[in-house]
């Protein structure tokens, strides 16, 4: 992979760790949009209805619409929130969250720095977190030349911002068609416009109710979780924002509209093969390190497997019974990532005699470096070299009308569960209250880190996996 496209903290942001397995994610009001939610446009007026509490995330095969909230939508900790009883006085905002990407080749290195400086991407032990920024600087500097080649091959920059802006406009129009006037905002995690910029604009505009919609169908600590951590920090430190009713849509891969849209695209691309029934459907998802799943409780793998199951169920209902498989792409560094790996599976399929393959970028809803360069160029070339004769690729959802309409429905369904966000500041380490203990850790941690970085094993890993 020439450019990493996964979830870095901005230099001036001191935030704490986000973990989806911790007590309903620290009481943030969250809404997981599943496929049998029945709310309609008329229910937009029910802004102050409360959501049911549920501590589970991404439970498999569970298609019940739930609002993750531990507080009533009109109160928090017994304090009444100022809210209007008339929908006409409400000013609804919708914040779309996405990764972001360098728009020019000069942006590549600082973009990569932001990416690798995120402690949800490179998860250093607490003792070594002071190395986060120096390590990010090193990795981004080493990877920048190769990443620039990748972006140069797709036109000199990422199209992600342009596509996301177009999706925001389309969503605004779809909401208006359903009777809901709203302000749309785009917040990128690692490049302009940053999430922080969008939140400042939301405050300036006087938004009275907000729906946060990450453009990632499945939840991961490193994507949705990382962006929400930034929001949590900002909302906790601002008296206005901390009282703003917010509903956060954690994931939406189970929604019928999304599944139908994905099945439509797959069905259409299968028709391009001379023998559609012979083509294998190859789902390629962005990977995450295994430690995220096994140690940090990331539900991404379970949600991805369930997503594939539901898409295939939709296809089978249409009489499409093609073989399918799931693999993970875009691994970086010397750690173990979710398996099987896309490049290895492509070689195996070629050896097994698979001749027709339809690639499906299932974790992306917009074209960017990992679809346009990694899949369309690198993996396509590898597949053909491995003996696969006919290669096809399903486009990202982009501005597909049924997809945009379903996002609009998701926003409307999420509005009633909006509640104020507030979480106690637990980001401060106990060690910070003990200067001697903190100094000792820093001193010995620095010595250990210096020895670690000079070891032949680490140097070799950097050369083979990072550079």
Secondary structure, 3 states (H helix, E strand, C coil): CCCCCCCCCCCCCCCCCCCCCCHHHHCCCEEECCCCCCCCHHHHHCCCCCCCCCCCCCCCCCCCCEEECCCCCCEECCEECCCCCCHHHCCEEEEEEECCCCCCHHHHHHHHHHHHCCCCCCCCCHHHHHHHHHHHHHHHHHHHHHHHHHHHHCCCCCCHHHHHHHHHHHHHHHHHHCCCCEEEEEEECCCCCEHHHHHHHHHHCCCCEEEEEECCCCCCHHHHHHHHHHHHHHHHCCHHHHCCEEEEECCCCCCHHHHHHHHHHHHHHHCCCCCHHHCEEEEEEECCEHHHHHCCCCCHHHHHHHHHHHHHHHHHHCCCCCCEEEEEECCCCCCCECCCEHHHHHHHHHHCCCCEEEEEECCCCCCCHHHHHHHHHHHHHHHHHCCCCEEEEECCCCCCHHHHHHHHHHHHHHHCCCEECCCCCCCCCHHHHCHHHHHHHHHHHHHHHHHHHCCHHHHHHHHHHHC
